[in-house]
Amino acid sequence: MEEKETPSLFQHALKWGLIVGAISIALTCVSYAVDYSMLANWKFGIFIFAFLIGLTIYAGIYYRNETGGFLAYGKAFQHGFLLMAISGLVSTAFTILLYTVIDPELPAKLTEVALENAAAMMQSFGMPEDQMDKAMEDARARTENQFSLSGLAMGYGIGLIIYAVLSLITSIFVRKNPPDEIV
């Protein structure tokens, strides 16, 4: 009987990072096709975020099981961080393609949707009109930059910090010490 070769941590994280990145691209494409404004909806963003965190935990447990059923916290962290960094890079590259080649007008449309959402939220809180005008000016500048090439690159850089924090958390669910080790 032939023994199955165990994948390295990097190989496994790369494979699953590409899978999660592809799923992220597919969700972005479906959202764009159905209603592009979903891409600026924070509730939809939270759903996608939770879904991708779930996939990261699943992939980590899958790796743990492939490597003998035990995985140290540090290795679980490395796996999760690499997976998210690769997935984020794939997703960011596709977003750049979407915003610059597929639909160069999309960043402006998303800016308007985001500003409409922000104005509605400010009005619901009863913000005075003069304060709201100033806040909307600031929001416009930040939002327009967020959809630019430099904004996307900066977003990925900030994302790496977020991925590290999330990996610290997801590793709690993925790690499993052998029974003779004390936690």
N, CA, C and O of each residue as an XYZ file, in Angstrom:
732
protein
N       0.843     -1.184      0.000
C       0.000      0.000      0.000
C       0.886      1.244      0.000
O       1.846      1.328      0.766
N       0.567      2.189     -0.845
C       1.369      3.385     -0.999
C       1.003      4.407      0.074
O      -0.177      4.652      0.324
N       2.027      5.011      0.717
C       1.773      6.024      1.726
C       1.566      7.367      1.066
O       2.263      7.721      0.115
N       0.597      8.116      1.579
C       0.308      9.443      1.058
C       1.311     10.432      1.651
O       1.527     10.450      2.863
N       1.922     11.251      0.798
C       2.893     12.222      1.270
C       2.174     13.379      1.945
O       1.190     13.904      1.424
N       2.673     13.765      3.103
C       2.087     14.871      3.849
C       2.561     16.190      3.238
O       3.759     16.377      3.027
N       1.629     17.108      2.951
C       2.039     18.386      2.364
C       2.756     19.257      3.399
O       2.486     19.167      4.597
N       3.659     20.087      2.925
C       4.321     21.022      3.835
C       3.309     22.095      4.244
O       2.289     22.293      3.585
N       3.611     22.768      5.328
C       2.724     23.834      5.804
C       2.556     24.884      4.704
O       1.438     25.324      4.433
N       3.653     25.285      4.073
C       3.573     26.306      3.028
C       2.743     25.831      1.835
O       1.910     26.577      1.320
N       2.972     24.587      1.394
C       2.212     24.058      0.244
C       0.716     24.050      0.543
O      -0.098     24.441     -0.293
N       0.372     23.603      1.738
C      -1.037     23.516      2.113
C      -1.656     24.912      2.227
O      -2.761     25.148      1.739
N      -0.938     25.832      2.875
C      -1.446     27.199      3.019
C      -1.573     27.878      1.655
O      -2.528     28.616      1.415
N      -0.615     27.631      0.767
C      -0.683     28.188     -0.587
C      -1.909     27.669     -1.322
O      -2.670     28.438     -1.909
N      -2.090     26.350     -1.280
C      -3.240     25.736     -1.959
C      -4.550     26.325     -1.433
O      -5.403     26.736     -2.220
N      -4.712     26.367     -0.115
C      -5.952     26.861      0.467
C      -6.070     28.369      0.345
O      -7.183     28.888      0.262
N      -4.956     29.087      0.332
C      -5.004     30.532      0.093
C      -5.536     30.832     -1.292
O      -6.321     31.762     -1.480
N      -5.101     30.032     -2.270
C      -5.602     30.199     -3.639
C      -7.081     29.820     -3.731
O      -7.850     30.470     -4.439
N      -7.475     28.761     -3.007
C      -8.887     28.352     -3.009
C      -9.752     29.446     -2.383
O     -10.769     29.840     -2.952
N      -9.345     29.933     -1.211
C     -10.124     30.976     -0.529
C     -10.128     32.258     -1.364
O     -11.147     32.945     -1.438
N      -8.998     32.583     -1.990
C      -8.943     33.747     -2.875
C      -9.886     33.597     -4.057
O     -10.557     34.553     -4.446
N      -9.940     32.395     -4.632
C     -10.846     32.143     -5.767
C     -12.306     32.252     -5.326
O     -13.141     32.779     -6.061
N     -12.612     31.758     -4.136
C     -13.987     31.881     -3.623
C     -14.320     33.350     -3.392
O     -15.431     33.789     -3.688
N     -13.374     34.099     -2.873
C     -13.575     35.534     -2.670
C     -13.841     36.244     -3.999
O     -14.718     37.104     -4.087
N     -13.087     35.883     -5.018
C     -13.293     36.463     -6.351
C     -14.677     36.094     -6.871
O     -15.383     36.940     -7.420
N     -15.066     34.833     -6.699
C     -16.391     34.393     -7.162
C     -17.496     35.166     -6.451
O     -18.465     35.580     -7.087
N     -17.363     35.365     -5.138
C     -18.376     36.121     -4.399
C     -18.422     37.576     -4.860
O     -19.497     38.170     -4.949
N     -17.264     38.141     -5.148
C     -17.210     39.510     -5.664
C     -17.890     39.594     -7.025
O     -18.650     40.528     -7.280
N     -17.627     38.631     -7.897
C     -18.233     38.629     -9.232
C     -19.750     38.481     -9.161
O     -20.478     39.170     -9.875
N     -20.222     37.588     -8.306
C     -21.671     37.404     -8.156
C     -22.293     38.685     -7.614
O     -23.331     39.125     -8.110
N     -21.677     39.283     -6.610
C     -22.189     40.535     -6.043
C     -22.225     41.627     -7.106
O     -23.213     42.351     -7.231
N     -21.157     41.737     -7.859
C     -21.063     42.747     -8.919
C     -22.152     42.522     -9.969
O     -22.765     43.480    -10.441
N     -22.393     41.271    -10.334
C     -23.393     40.960    -11.356
C     -24.820     41.192    -10.857
O     -25.673     41.672    -11.602
N     -25.071     40.850     -9.600
C     -26.422     40.992     -9.053
C     -26.730     42.449     -8.753
O     -27.744     42.974     -9.212
N     -25.862     43.111     -7.984
C     -26.049     44.512     -7.608
C     -24.728     45.029     -7.059
O     -24.352     44.715     -5.929
N     -24.028     45.816     -7.856
C     -22.693     46.277     -7.462
C     -22.688     46.992     -6.115
O     -21.660     47.015     -5.437
N     -23.811     47.573     -5.717
C     -23.842     48.308     -4.454
C     -23.617     47.390     -3.252
O     -23.273     47.860     -2.168
N     -23.810     46.080     -3.444
C     -23.520     45.133     -2.356
C     -22.047     45.203     -1.956
O     -21.703     44.928     -0.807
N     -21.189     45.564     -2.887
C     -19.754     45.650     -2.613
C     -19.429     46.774     -1.627
O     -18.341     46.790     -1.052
N     -20.362     47.717     -1.424
C     -20.159     48.815     -0.479
C     -21.044     48.661      0.758
O     -21.132     49.579      1.574
N     -21.699     47.509      0.902
C     -22.605     47.269      2.020
C     -21.843     46.592      3.145
O     -21.304     45.501      2.962
N     -21.793     47.234      4.319
C     -21.002     46.688      5.427
C     -21.566     45.363      5.928
O     -20.801     44.513      6.382
N     -22.866     45.165      5.861
C     -23.450     43.900      6.320
C     -23.000     42.745      5.419
O     -22.683     41.658      5.901
N     -22.976     42.993      4.128
C     -22.504     41.979      3.186
C     -21.014     41.717      3.418
O     -20.564     40.573      3.351
N     -20.261     42.765      3.686
C     -18.839     42.628      3.976
C     -18.588     41.775      5.208
O     -17.666     40.959      5.223
N     -19.398     41.957      6.239
C     -19.272     41.143      7.465
C     -19.577     39.675      7.151
O     -18.890     38.781      7.645
N     -20.596     39.427      6.338
C     -20.940     38.057      5.957
C     -19.767     37.395      5.233
O     -19.383     36.275      5.571
N     -19.203     38.072      4.253
C     -18.077     37.533      3.481
C     -16.891     37.283      4.416
O     -16.236     36.244      4.340
N     -16.630     38.235      5.285
C     -15.537     38.135      6.239
C     -15.712     36.901      7.131
O     -14.766     36.133      7.305
N     -16.882     36.705      7.685
C     -17.148     35.548      8.557
C     -17.004     34.240      7.778
O     -16.458     33.262      8.289
N     -17.493     34.233      6.551
C     -17.400     33.048      5.705
C     -15.932     32.684      5.448
O     -15.553     31.515      5.524
N     -15.125     33.681      5.147
C     -13.709     33.431      4.868
C     -12.951     33.000      6.131
O     -12.031     32.187      6.049
N     -13.328     33.535      7.287
C     -12.725     33.093      8.552
C     -13.065     31.620      8.777
O     -12.211     30.830      9.182
N     -14.319     31.263      8.511
C     -14.733     29.861      8.648
C     -13.925     28.947      7.741
O     -13.521     27.860      8.156
N     -13.687     29.376      6.506
C     -12.871     28.577      5.577
C     -11.427     28.452      6.075
O     -10.799     27.407      5.906
N     -10.911     29.503      6.679
C      -9.549     29.467      7.207
C      -9.445     28.442      8.343
O      -8.483     27.677      8.406
N     -10.421     28.431      9.224
C     -10.431     27.457     10.321
C     -10.576     26.045      9.755
O      -9.879     25.125     10.183
N     -11.483     25.879      8.793
C     -11.672     24.571      8.174
C     -10.371     24.064      7.553
O      -9.987     22.911      7.753
N      -9.698     24.934      6.796
C      -8.446     24.540      6.135
C      -7.377     24.185      7.163
O      -6.602     23.252      6.953
N      -7.328     24.918      8.269
C      -6.358     24.626      9.316
C      -6.608     23.272      9.971
O      -5.673     22.512     10.217
N      -7.867     22.979     10.248
C      -8.205     21.678     10.840
C      -7.915     20.561      9.847
O      -7.445     19.488     10.226
N      -8.196     20.818      8.584
C      -7.906     19.843      7.536
C      -6.402     19.553      7.487
O      -5.990     18.398      7.388
N      -5.587     20.611      7.557
C      -4.133     20.430      7.569
C      -3.697     19.653      8.807
O      -2.877     18.739      8.720
N      -4.249     20.022      9.953
C      -3.916     19.332     11.198
C      -4.193     17.829     11.072
O      -3.372     17.003     11.472
N      -5.351     17.487     10.514
C      -5.717     16.075     10.352
C      -4.813     15.363      9.349
O      -4.508     14.182      9.518
N      -4.384     16.073      8.307
C      -3.477     15.481      7.315
C      -2.083     15.227      7.871
O      -1.347     14.383      7.359
N      -1.724     15.956      8.913
C      -0.369     15.843      9.464
C      -0.328     15.062     10.773
O       0.598     15.225     11.567
N      -1.313     14.230     10.996
C      -1.261     13.360     12.167
C      -2.242     13.694     13.274
O      -2.247     13.018     14.303
N      -3.060     14.697     13.105
C      -4.087     15.002     14.099
C      -3.672     15.978     15.177
O      -4.486     16.329     16.030
N      -2.420     16.429     15.163
C      -1.957     17.379     16.168
C      -1.238     18.521     15.463
O      -0.560     18.318     14.456
N      -1.393     19.715     16.001
C      -0.746     20.881     15.408
C      -0.511     21.902     16.513
O      -1.447     22.300     17.206
N       0.718     22.318     16.673
C       1.065     23.320     17.681
C       0.429     24.664     17.321
O       0.140     24.943     16.157
N       0.224     25.473     18.334
C      -0.387     26.792     18.135
C       0.419     27.632     17.139
O      -0.159     28.284     16.270
N       1.739     27.618     17.261
C       2.588     28.407     16.363
C       2.449     27.983     14.910
O       2.399     28.828     14.016
N       2.386     26.693     14.673
C       2.207     26.185     13.298
C       0.806     26.524     12.794
O       0.633     26.856     11.621
N      -0.191     26.443     13.670
C      -1.560     26.814     13.279
C      -1.603     28.295     12.904
O      -2.274     28.680     11.947
N      -0.879     29.124     13.668
C      -0.803     30.552     13.357
C      -0.150     30.773     11.994
O      -0.668     31.523     11.167
N       0.980     30.123     11.766
C       1.683     30.283     10.491
C       0.787     29.882      9.315
O       0.718     30.581      8.304
N       0.110     28.757      9.465
C      -0.768     28.262      8.404
C      -1.876     29.282      8.124
O      -2.112     29.647      6.973
N      -2.549     29.735      9.175
C      -3.647     30.688      9.003
C      -3.179     32.003      8.405
O      -3.832     32.552      7.517
N      -2.047     32.514      8.890
C      -1.541     33.785      8.379
C      -1.150     33.673      6.910
O      -1.514     34.531      6.106
N      -0.416     32.631      6.553
C      -0.027     32.454      5.149
C      -1.254     32.319      4.260
O      -1.326     32.934      3.196
N      -2.216     31.516      4.695
C      -3.440     31.317      3.923
C      -4.136     32.660      3.682
O      -4.501     32.977      2.550
N      -4.318     33.448      4.747
C      -5.013     34.731      4.610
C      -4.211     35.726      3.778
O      -4.783     36.474      2.985
N      -2.887     35.739      3.953
C      -2.051     36.668      3.179
C      -2.126     36.348      1.692
O      -2.223     37.252      0.862
N      -2.083     35.073      1.359
C      -2.174     34.657     -0.053
C      -3.565     34.956     -0.595
O      -3.699     35.504     -1.689
N      -4.587     34.605      0.149
C      -5.967     34.879     -0.264
C      -6.177     36.377     -0.461
O      -6.780     36.800     -1.447
N      -5.678     37.178      0.480
C      -5.820     38.631      0.381
C      -5.099     39.195     -0.829
O      -5.595     40.115     -1.479
N      -3.925     38.646     -1.136
C      -3.169     39.101     -2.303
C      -3.924     38.784     -3.595
O      -4.018     39.624     -4.491
N      -4.458     37.567     -3.681
C      -5.236     37.161     -4.859
C      -6.465     38.070     -5.008
O      -6.759     38.564     -6.097
N      -7.164     38.276     -3.910
C      -8.367     39.095     -3.925
C      -8.050     40.550     -4.294
O      -8.777     41.174     -5.067
N      -6.966     41.079     -3.735
C      -6.565     42.459     -4.043
C      -6.178     42.594     -5.512
O      -6.539     43.575     -6.162
N      -5.450     41.619     -6.034
C      -5.068     41.655     -7.456
C      -6.313     41.663     -8.346
O      -6.369     42.397     -9.333
N      -7.311     40.843     -7.993
C      -8.534     40.830     -8.782
C      -9.279     42.161     -8.650
O      -9.824     42.664     -9.632
N      -9.304     42.724     -7.461
C      -9.993     44.000     -7.258
C      -9.344     45.094     -8.097
O     -10.042     45.927     -8.677
N      -8.017     45.098     -8.166
C      -7.317     46.067     -9.016
C      -7.742     45.870    -10.472
O      -8.007     46.841    -11.180
N      -7.806     44.621    -10.914
C      -8.249     44.316    -12.275
C      -9.688     44.799    -12.496
O      -9.999     45.389    -13.531
N     -10.546     44.546    -11.530
C     -11.948     44.962    -11.630
C     -12.064     46.478    -11.727
O     -12.818     46.990    -12.555
N     -11.327     47.199    -10.889
C     -11.434     48.660    -10.827
C     -10.704     49.382    -11.946
O     -11.030     50.530    -12.247
N      -9.719     48.736    -12.571
C      -8.941     49.447    -13.593
C      -9.210     48.958    -15.015
O      -9.052     49.723    -15.967
N      -9.615     47.691    -15.176
C      -9.800     47.148    -16.523
C     -11.262     46.800    -16.798
O     -11.835     47.246    -17.792
N     -11.857     46.009    -15.921
C     -13.215     45.520    -16.165
C     -14.236     46.644    -16.084
O     -15.064     46.789    -16.982
N     -14.190     47.443    -15.019
C     -15.150     48.532    -14.843
C     -14.467     49.709    -14.150
O     -14.590     49.869    -12.935
N     -13.744     50.538    -14.918
C     -13.031     51.673    -14.325
C     -13.951     52.703    -13.653
O     -13.485     53.519    -12.859
N     -15.240     52.669    -13.963
C     -16.177     53.602    -13.337
C     -16.710     53.071    -12.000
O     -17.364     53.810    -11.264
N     -16.443     51.825    -11.686
C     -16.958     51.221    -10.455
C     -16.476     51.929     -9.190
O     -17.290     52.128     -8.289
N     -15.212     52.322     -9.062
C     -14.810     53.023     -7.834
C     -15.652     54.277     -7.562
O     -16.027     54.529     -6.417
N     -15.948     55.055     -8.592
C     -16.779     56.260     -8.410
C     -18.195     55.875     -7.979
O     -18.781     56.524     -7.112
N     -18.741     54.818     -8.585
C     -20.089     54.364     -8.208
C     -20.113     53.869     -6.769
O     -21.045     54.168     -6.022
N     -19.090     53.113     -6.376
C     -19.025     52.596     -5.009
C     -18.824     53.725     -4.000
O     -19.347     53.668     -2.888
N     -18.067     54.749     -4.390
C     -17.887     55.914     -3.521
C     -19.230     56.564     -3.250
O     -19.543     56.896     -2.107
N     -20.028     56.746     -4.297
C     -21.347     57.368     -4.116
C     -22.260     56.524     -3.229
O     -22.964     57.059     -2.372
N     -22.249     55.219     -3.432
C     -23.063     54.328     -2.597
C     -22.611     54.404     -1.142
O     -23.436     54.501     -0.234
N     -21.311     54.360     -0.926
C     -20.779     54.419      0.440
C     -21.140     55.739      1.109
O     -21.469     55.769      2.295
N     -21.079     56.833      0.348
C     -21.425     58.142      0.908
C     -22.921     58.237      1.215
O     -23.312     58.822      2.225
N     -23.751     57.668      0.350
C     -25.198     57.648      0.624
C     -25.484     56.859      1.896
O     -26.304     57.269      2.717
N     -24.813     55.739      2.053
C     -24.988     54.920      3.263
C     -24.529     55.690      4.508
O     -25.190     55.651      5.546
N     -23.396     56.387      4.397
C     -22.870     57.162      5.528
C     -23.825     58.304      5.882
O     -24.073     58.557      7.061
N     -24.364     58.995      4.872
C     -25.298     60.100      5.118
C     -26.565     59.587      5.808
O     -27.067     60.209      6.744
N     -27.064     58.472      5.345
C     -28.264     57.906      5.962
C     -28.006     57.550      7.420
O     -28.861     57.771      8.277
N     -26.823     56.997      7.705
C     -26.498     56.644      9.083
C     -26.383     57.893      9.946
O     -26.887     57.913     11.069
N     -25.725     58.939      9.440
C     -25.577     60.179     10.197
C     -26.939     60.814     10.481
O     -27.182     61.309     11.581
N     -27.821     60.796      9.484
C     -29.163     61.346      9.677
C     -29.937     60.556     10.723
O     -30.667     61.131     11.530
N     -29.773     59.231     10.707
C     -30.487     58.408     11.686
C     -30.003     58.680     13.108
O     -30.746     58.465     14.065
N     -28.763     59.152     13.256
C     -28.238     59.512     14.572
C     -28.602     60.946     14.950
O     -28.322     61.388     16.064
N     -29.225     61.671     14.020
C     -29.636     63.042     14.295
C     -28.499     64.047     14.266
O     -28.535     65.039     14.993
N     -27.502     63.810     13.446
C     -26.358     64.718     13.350
C     -26.809     66.043     12.729
O     -27.543     66.043     11.741
N     -26.375     67.173     13.301
C     -26.716     68.473     12.719
C     -26.161     68.611     11.292
O     -25.125     68.034     10.961
N     -26.859     69.377     10.464
C     -26.535     69.518      9.041
C     -25.114     70.022      8.800
O     -24.423     69.505      7.921
N     -24.658     71.030      9.571
C     -23.318     71.582      9.356
C     -22.221     70.554      9.688
O     -21.214     70.465      8.985
N     -22.425     69.796     10.746
C     -21.465     68.741     11.083
C     -21.487     67.635     10.033
O     -20.451     67.063      9.695
N     -22.672     67.347      9.529
C     -22.813     66.297      8.526
C     -22.093     66.683      7.227
O     -21.465     65.834      6.594
N     -22.181     67.957      6.829
C     -21.498     68.409      5.611
C     -19.982     68.218      5.731
O     -19.336     67.733      4.802
N     -19.424     68.603      6.878
C     -17.982     68.456      7.098
C     -17.599     66.976      7.104
O     -16.602     66.588      6.495
N     -18.391     66.153      7.791
C     -18.110     64.715      7.860
C     -18.187     64.081      6.474
O     -17.401     63.187      6.157
N     -19.123     64.534      5.650
C     -19.270     63.982      4.302
C     -18.084     64.363      3.411
O     -17.653     63.560      2.584
N     -17.553     65.582      3.571
C     -16.362     65.986      2.816
C     -15.188     65.067      3.156
O     -14.491     64.570      2.271
N     -14.985     64.853      4.461
C     -13.900     63.981      4.912
C     -14.109     62.551      4.419
O     -13.169     61.890      3.976
N     -15.345     62.088      4.503
C     -15.666     60.718      4.071
C     -15.418     60.556      2.573
O     -14.922     59.516      2.140
N     -15.755     61.563      1.784
C     -15.535     61.478      0.335
C     -14.054     61.313      0.021
O     -13.684     60.464     -0.790
N     -13.217     62.103      0.647
C     -11.769     62.022      0.385
C     -11.227     60.641      0.776
O     -10.465     60.035      0.023
N     -11.622     60.150      1.952
C     -11.156     58.832      2.403
C     -11.669     57.723      1.496
O     -10.924     56.808      1.144
N     -12.940     57.805      1.118
C     -13.554     56.742      0.322
C     -12.965     56.694     -1.080
O     -12.680     55.613     -1.594
N     -12.780     57.856     -1.708
C     -12.184     57.873     -3.044
C     -10.789     57.263     -3.021
O     -10.420     56.514     -3.925
N     -10.010     57.585     -1.983
C      -8.657     57.043     -1.869
C      -8.685     55.530     -1.650
O      -7.814     54.812     -2.140
N      -9.675     55.054     -0.922
C      -9.794     53.628     -0.614
C      -9.884     52.782     -1.883
O      -9.385     51.657     -1.910
N     -10.512     53.307     -2.929
C     -10.710     52.563     -4.167
C      -9.602     52.805     -5.192
O      -9.646     52.243     -6.286
N      -8.601     53.640     -4.850
C      -7.491     53.896     -5.774
C      -6.466     52.764     -5.665
O      -6.516     51.949     -4.744
N      -5.544     52.732     -6.615
C      -4.488     51.715     -6.610
C      -3.662     51.805     -5.328
O      -3.384     50.788     -4.693
N      -3.272     53.020     -4.949
C      -2.487     53.171     -3.713
C      -3.329     52.815     -2.491
O      -2.813     52.250     -1.527
N      -4.619     53.141     -2.525
C      -5.510     52.796     -1.420
C      -5.671     51.291     -1.274
O      -5.709     50.771     -0.159
N      -5.766     50.590     -2.403
C      -5.876     49.128     -2.361
C      -4.588     48.502     -1.837
O      -4.626     47.546     -1.062
N      -3.437     49.050     -2.267
C      -2.150     48.542     -1.778
C      -2.020     48.787     -0.277
O      -1.563     47.910      0.456
N      -2.417     49.971      0.183
C      -2.369     50.268      1.606
C      -3.355     49.365      2.362
O      -3.065     48.902      3.465
N      -4.502     49.127      1.762
C      -5.487     48.235      2.370
C      -4.933     46.833      2.558
O      -5.198     46.191      3.574
N      -4.165     46.354      1.586
C      -3.547     45.030      1.722
C      -2.511     45.044      2.846
O      -2.421     44.093      3.623
N      -1.737     46.111      2.931
C      -0.751     46.226      4.012
C      -1.414     46.222      5.382
O      -0.948     45.542      6.296
N      -2.486     46.966      5.528
C      -3.250     46.972      6.781
C      -3.877     45.595      6.988
O      -3.963     45.100      8.111
N      -4.311     44.988      5.888
C      -4.883     43.651      5.953
C      -3.909     42.647      6.549
O      -4.328     41.752      7.283
N      -2.614     42.774      6.250
C      -1.616     41.845      6.801
C      -1.604     41.901      8.332
O      -1.447     40.879      9.000
N      -1.771     43.100      8.870
C      -1.833     43.240     10.333
C      -3.105     42.574     10.857
O      -3.073     41.866     11.863
N      -4.209     42.802     10.177
C      -5.479     42.191     10.569
C      -5.395     40.671     10.444
O      -5.896     39.948     11.305
N      -4.763     40.184      9.375
C      -4.602     38.737      9.191
C      -3.808     38.132     10.346
O      -4.115     37.032     10.805
N      -2.790     38.849     10.813
C      -1.993     38.340     11.931
C      -2.852     38.216     13.192
O      -2.785     37.213     13.902
N      -3.651     39.235     13.458
C      -4.527     39.194     14.635
C      -5.559     38.074     14.489
O      -5.805     37.320     15.430
N      -6.156     37.974     13.309
C      -7.149     36.921     13.084
C      -6.524     35.533     13.190
O      -7.160     34.598     13.678
N      -5.292     35.401     12.739
C      -4.608     34.111     12.834
C      -4.337     33.743     14.285
O      -4.381     32.569     14.653
N      -4.058     34.744     15.105
C      -3.899     34.475     16.535
C      -5.192     33.885     17.111
O      -5.155     33.005     17.971
N      -6.321     34.378     16.630
C      -7.625     33.917     17.120
C      -7.997     32.561     16.505
O      -8.376     31.637     17.224
N      -7.890     32.443     15.185
C      -8.301     31.193     14.546
C      -7.417     30.023     14.971
O      -7.865     28.876     14.974
N      -6.178     30.304     15.326
C      -5.268     29.243     15.758
C      -5.739     28.560     17.033
O      -5.402     27.402     17.284
N      -6.509     29.269     17.829
C      -7.071     28.680     19.048
C      -7.969     27.497     18.689
O      -7.989     26.488     19.395
N      -8.711     27.626     17.589
C      -9.639     26.584     17.161
C      -8.957     25.469     16.371
O      -9.470     24.353     16.287
N      -7.808     25.779     15.799
C      -7.118     24.826     14.937
C      -6.106     23.981     15.708
O      -5.965     22.787     15.441
N      -5.420     24.577     16.638
C      -4.348     23.865     17.347
C      -4.890     22.672     18.136
O      -6.028     22.666     18.606
N      -4.033     21.675     18.256
C      -4.360     20.522     19.076
C      -3.042     19.891     19.485
O      -2.281     19.398     18.653
N      -2.790     19.917     20.781
C      -1.554     19.343     21.303
C      -1.725     17.845     21.538
O      -2.826     17.374     21.821
N      -0.634     17.110     21.418
C      -0.703     15.680     21.768
C      -1.116     15.533     23.238
O      -0.865     16.436     24.036
N      -1.734     14.429     23.602
C      -2.254     14.271     24.947
C      -1.208     14.386     26.069
O      -1.562     14.733     27.196
N       0.062     14.104     25.783
C       1.069     14.145     26.825
C       1.625     15.542     27.057
O       2.390     15.743     28.001
N       1.260     16.522     26.216
C       1.738     17.877     26.380
C       0.769     18.678     27.229
O      -0.446     18.487     27.157
N       1.319     19.575     28.034
C       0.500     20.463     28.853
C       0.319     21.751     28.055
O       1.272     22.273     27.477
N      -0.894     22.249     28.030
C      -1.211     23.460     27.250
C      -0.602     24.670     27.885
O      -0.758     25.779     27.376
